[in-house]
């Protein structure tokens, strides 16, 4: 078993205990966000750092209701 740390911009997104290590260029989904594996660094025998480039989140503007609530 291998400990895989998924890292984006020096921030650890996820740490998993896995049987296999993802390959470079592989599409991956972490916490509901899509991303691509950029780089893989082997730290120890069973510890691997995987650098991930996550897709940016686009948020829709929500129109607020200007009416006051009636009691």
N, C-alpha and C positions, 0 to 999 in steps of 0.2 A: 504494500500500500504506500502511496506517495502523498505527501502534504503539498497541495497546490495553493499558492497565494495569488489571487487575481488582483492586479494593481493598475490603477489609472492615475496619472499625474502625482505620483508618490503617495496616493491614498489607497489603502487596502479596501477593496470592494467586498471580497469574499475569500474565505479560507475553506478548502474542502479536502477531505481524505478520499482520494480517488485511486482506481487501479491503473488508469492510463492518463497520460499528459496530453493536452490538446496540441495540435500542430500549428505552426505559423500560418496565418492567412485563413484560419478556420473561423466561421461565423459562430458566435456564442451568445447566449441570452442569460443575463445576470440581473436579478431583481426587476424583471419586467422590461429591461432595456436591452436592445440589440447592440452588439459590438463585434469587433474583429480582433483576433489575436495578432499582435504586432511582433513581440519578441519573447523568447523563453530563456531564462537563466537558471542553471542548475546550481544551487547553493551547497547542498550536501547530497548524500546518497539518496535520501528520501524527502528532500525539500526542494521545491521548484518555485521560482517567481515567474509569473506570466503577465507581461505587460499587455493591456487591453486598450483599444481605442473605441470608446462608446459613442454611439450616435447621439446628437444633441436632441433635447426634448423641446418640441414646439407646443406651446400652450395656447389654447383658444381663449379669447377674451369673453368673459361671462357678463352679460348685461344684468345690472342690478335693478331690482324693482324699487322705484322711488316711493311707492305707496306705503303708508304706515299700516301696521297690522291693527285690525280691529279687535277689541276685546269682547 
